[in-house]
């Protein structure tokens, strides 16, 4: 799709777990469709693992799974940033010793 796409009032039809939703959002509609496919896949994964067929319960469980994954990813990034800060400080201290 064109990078200059203006979606200020555009609505994109997406399908999630057998239901079609018209979603408004900024940016490329392909991105919204990608997100919808991701949510749909997660819901289908959850549905295959639980006894309930209630779409609302499946959606909530999928949302919890996605939130857990996001939280773990965010924590890993914060930990990695902390490690880089520590290493940068160590290098800075060593350089100060050598130069000073």
C-alpha positions in Angstrom: 0.0 0.0 0.0 1.1 3.6 -0.6 3.3 5.0 2.2 1.3 8.3 2.0 -2.0 6.6 2.9 -4.2 8.9 4.9 -6.4 6.9 7.3 -7.8 9.6 9.5 -11.3 8.5 8.8 -10.7 5.2 7.0 -12.2 2.0 8.3 -10.6 -1.4 7.6 -12.6 -4.6 7.7 -10.9 -7.4 9.6 -11.9 -10.9 10.6 -11.2 -12.3 14.0 -12.4 -15.6 15.2 -15.1 -15.8 12.5 -16.4 -12.3 13.2 -15.9 -9.2 10.9 -15.0 -5.9 12.6 -14.6 -2.5 11.0 -11.6 -1.0 12.7 -10.4 2.6 12.5 -6.8 3.3 13.1 -4.0 5.5 12.0 -1.5 4.1 9.5 -1.5 1.4 6.9 -4.6 -0.8 6.8 -2.3 -3.8 6.1 -0.9 -3.3 9.6 -4.4 -3.5 11.1 -5.0 -6.7 9.1 -1.7 -8.1 10.3 -2.7 -7.4 13.9 -6.1 -9.0 13.4 -4.5 -12.1 12.0 -2.2 -12.3 15.0 -5.2 -12.0 17.4 -7.2 -14.5 15.4 -4.3 -17.0 15.5 -4.0 -16.5 19.3 -7.7 -17.0 19.8 -7.7 -20.2 17.7 -4.7 -21.5 19.6 -6.4 -20.8 22.9 -9.7 -22.4 21.6 -7.8 -25.6 20.7 -6.5 -25.9 24.3 -9.6 -25.1 26.4 -13.0 -26.7 26.9 -15.0 -23.6 26.5 -16.5 -22.4 23.2 -17.5 -19.0 24.6 -15.7 -16.4 22.3 -15.6 -13.9 25.1 -13.7 -16.2 27.4 -11.4 -17.3 24.6 -10.7 -13.6 23.8 -9.9 -12.8 27.4 -7.6 -15.8 27.7 -5.9 -14.8 24.4 -5.5 -11.3 25.6 -3.9 -12.5 28.9 -1.5 -14.6 26.8 -0.6 -11.7 24.6 -0.2 -9.4 27.7 2.0 -12.0 29.3 4.2 -12.2 26.2 4.4 -8.5 26.0 5.3 -8.1 29.7 8.1 -10.7 29.4 9.4 -9.0 26.2 9.4 -5.6 27.9 11.2 -7.0 31.0 13.8 -8.6 28.8 14.4 -5.3 27.0 14.7 -3.4 30.3 17.2 -6.1 31.5 19.2 -5.8 28.3 19.2 -2.0 28.6 20.4 -2.3 32.2 23.3 -4.6 31.1 24.3 -2.2 28.3 24.3 0.7 30.8 26.5 -1.2 33.2 28.9 -2.2 30.5 29.0 1.3 29.2 29.8 2.6 32.7 32.6 0.0 33.1 34.1 1.0 29.8 33.9 4.7 30.7 35.5 4.0 34.0 38.4 2.0 32.4 38.9 4.8 29.8 39.0 7.4 32.6 41.7 5.3 34.4 43.7 5.0 31.2 43.3 8.6 30.1 43.4 10.3 33.5 
